[in-house]
Structure formats: structure tokens, C-alpha cells
């Protein structure tokens, strides 16, 4: 089990700074949240004051011997006014609640749109992925989300502080020394509650880690994809033991917290009882001495006892705000992440002759790792992908092939050196224009729960060119399969959105992604190990097809298997972040280097095909 959480420390802002963040946010997007919040603060502070004055008024009317009719009108009018304030308070609470929940949804949308504008390197960062999910946790939690708690906690804090001040203004007429004693007791109560809050905050990190352990085990036990492994390898007792261990961690922390809660609660009750008894004795003395009337006795005693509630409520609001501030810090940190270069579209990319030539000039790149420091992938890499060239980039796992694709496509930036297109620095172009150059099939399959047409065009259904889509499916070898199954462009893929959604096998998914790349028909085709789910013979057949369909384009084939090398104009073998070998298949075989040895190891899979014999069998599952 993990004993220490080594997550990145994000910037922690003060509670006031976080409150100001939301004030600016609502001022921009929904000012009535602030209006209703301000009204709720006023009504919430005035209403308790009216409630402690109501008994005094009633007693004063009785002592003065007022006529029943006049007394009824006075109390009725005061009560009606109090009811109106209470109703208005409920109304603005409901209005504020609906509005800030609407804006909470708006904030979720802002976070999503921000994720689309982030630099890919920041999205790929493990720490930023954690931050992303923390942001969604801070926003999604309904009434318990950081966004909701910050709003309500701010209102509650303002109400209770204002009530505290108003009650103090009442008590100053009783006795200044008495008020000073009550303020001192309130300050002591405040310190005691702050000590309680600090203790709870000291447990927050341990609780978060314990919940992380529990969720990890819970997710593993509830993952249907792991059901076979759990049964076959007899993991049930082990997983159950881990579950009990994580539950034990949470229970232990809960018991510690409950013990402290009980201690502080008893201490608070004892302090409140001592204060109320002392105040009661003082008021009785003043009443007997004639310094305080019966009505004033009720008023002052109500004000004194209210002190305890306002101190406790103030502490509760502060604790709420402190807890919600952590989630708010995550939201602010995510929204402050740098974005991609999004200059206005210049149209310069359309002025470039196609197919283009792409050049890596003295490119260096390292992955940033918080624990291990920089992890160099390339140093002084020089590579020219000639216009219309079909280039195969091969190498063992970890040689940097996929990193090279990310650099090529503009998803990550080199630490040093430049990447040129037809001699022009690629940073001269807006990033979205650069992306238009590439049709790419990555190792990971992305099938969205939308229609077939939308998945092929990666666009709205009404903008899909169906003839072009069917042609792409035909070139990828899927048209006949789809037609036999009755699949059309409006059919939904996956069962997420539709119960009868299309599920594809692993090989069919790869072919579908190839069809998507063909549909885009960009001047540069990049295939990053797209046939990993196919057997070697089927892989070789697919590459033969793409040899035909990539004519007239600049094409880059990435693989650790060598099916793409037969028809490539040039082969590059990457090793240790450098170009170790380069040449045609025949040249590299004659050289007898690492490429030749890799090919010999794999040759049993390809020998018939490379000798021109008929290959048999194709596996797509």
C-alpha cells in the first residue's frame, strides 16, 4: 500500500482570494447570484434580531397594560413584517440556489473547453491528468461540490459575522464589561474551534489517501474486465483482504475524528453552559436591582445565548470554506494552464505545395519527470521527410517512434531545434492549420458513441459526405462487412448511446481508424502502429493496401514490426534517441546491422509474402 501521496503541490490561495475569484466569475456570468446572495445576507442577519425583539415587545405591552386590541395590532404587525422577511429570505435563497447551480454547469463547460485548448504536452502530463479529475470532482458534487460550498459558506459566514456584530450592539447597552467578558469568551471559543479545524485539516491528507486506496480496490473489484483474472488466478481472498484493509484505514481515521469531535463538542457545551449561567445570574441581579426590565431581561438573555450559535456557525462556515478552497484552487490552477498557440488562421498552409517536405533541424526533446528529472528522448535529431516520400520508422519499444510522431504532428514542442515545412518554421502557422496537414492513425483506438458517419468524418452528421465515407470504408476493407451487417452511416457505434450500437473487433477498429484517416485525405499520412491488433500476414496485406492509397502523399509508417518496410522508399531505424541506420530494405539487409537482425527474427512471419507467394489467413479479432 502507498504510504505517502507524492502528488504535485498546486498553488494554494487564501480563502479571501478564492471568494474573490467567484465574485468575479458570477459578476461576469450571472450577477444576480451576487444580488440574491447580498439580500440573503441582509435578511439572514435581520431576521434573528427581530426574533429576539418579539418577546421583549410582548412583555413590554403586558407591563404597560396596553389594550388587547392595540397589543394584538402591534404584535400582529411586527409578526407579519417578520414573516415577510422570512418569505423574502426563502425566495432569494431559492433564486440564488438555482442560478449558481446553472453556473456550476457553465463552469463544467468552461473546464471542458479549456481541456480542448490546452497544449497536448500538458494534457498528457500525469500530474495534469490528476488535476483534471480533481477539478471535475470539485465541480460535479452537487450541493457538496466546492463551487456550491464556496457560495453557501460565504453567505453563512457573512450572516453569522453580521449577527455577531448586531447582537454585540444590543449588549453594549446592558454592560460594557459584560460585553467585554462575552467577547473574550467568544474569542476563546473561536480559538478552540480553530484548533478543531486544524486537527481536521491534518487528517484531510490521510483521508484522501485512504479514500484513494479504497477507490482503487473498489474499482478493481467492480471492473467486469478483470472478472476473468480474479477467478482464474484466485484473487478473491487477496482482493477482499485489501478491501478490508482500506476500510480499516477509513474507519480508524473516522474514529480518531469522532473522538476529537466529541471532546471539542463537550468542551464547547461546557463553555456555553458556564457563559449562560453567568449571564443568567448577572441579569437576575440587574433585574432585582431595577436596572433591567422583564422585557430587557428576555432581550439580553436571547442576545447572550445567540452568541454561542453565531460563534459555532462562524467556525462551521470557515471550515466549509477552507475545505471548498482546495477544490477551488484546483479549478483555478487548471484554468490557468497555458494554452496552445491559437493565432488567427492565416491561410498560409494552403499556399504550401503538396505533398510537403518536413525537416527536423537539430531537434532535442526530453520528457519532464517530477521524480527522475528530464528523460531525454532525442538529442540533435536531424531528419528530412522528402515530399511524397513513404518513410518507415522502425525500432524496438521505447526507441522514441511515437514521440517522433507527436513532434511531427505538433502535439509537443521540441526543447531545442526547429521543425520546418518546405523550409518554413512550423511555429509560423496557427496550430489548427498545422493539424490540417495530417491524417493519423494512432495506436489507441478512439470510437465515440456517435454514428458511423460522425465517427468517420469527426464532424456533425449533416456534414458527412456519405459517398466519400463509403469509399474510405471500402479502401480500409470494411465496406462489405458493414453492408452484410446492415450497418449504415446513421447507425450508432458502441452501446453507450444505443442498446443496438455497433461493437467492432480489435482488428475492425484498427481498419475503421484507417478509414477515418483516408476520409480526411490530408497531404501527410501517418500510421503509428495501426495494425497492432492484426496478425503479421493480415498486417502485411493492410500495408500493401496503404501503399496504393498513399501515393501522391507524404507517408510515415511507424512500427516495431517490419511489414511496412517492403514498399517504403526509405527506412529509418531509431535507437537510443538517434537515427542508427537509414536506407532501403535491400540496403539495410546488405549492411547486416540491427535492422537485418530484427528482420531475420521476424522473417518467419513474412518470408512467404516477401517471396511473392500467396499469404493465407487473416485474423481481425
NORKA-V112097 format. One record per helix or strand. SS is the DSSP state (A for helix, B for strand). FROM is the first residue (numbers start at 1). LEN is the number of residues. If there is no record, write none. Layout:
<<SS | FROM | LEN> <SS | FROM | LEN>>
//
This chain:
<<A | 15 | 15> <A | 32 | 33> <A | 68 | 50> <B | 118 | 1> <A | 120 | 5> <A | 126 | 15> <A | 142 | 3> <A | 146 | 26> <A | 176 | 47> <A | 224 | 9> <A | 236 | 53> <A | 294 | 42> <B | 339 | 1> <A | 348 | 4> <B | 358 | 12> <B | 373 | 13> <B | 390 | 5> <A | 401 | 9> <B | 416 | 6> <B | 424 | 2> <A | 426 | 3> <A | 431 | 5> <B | 438 | 4> <B | 451 | 1> <A | 452 | 6> <A | 461 | 3> <A | 466 | 10> <A | 479 | 6> <B | 492 | 2> <B | 502 | 1> <A | 506 | 15> <B | 524 | 5> <A | 536 | 14> <B | 554 | 6> <B | 570 | 6> <B | 578 | 6> <A | 585 | 7> <A | 594 | 17>>
//
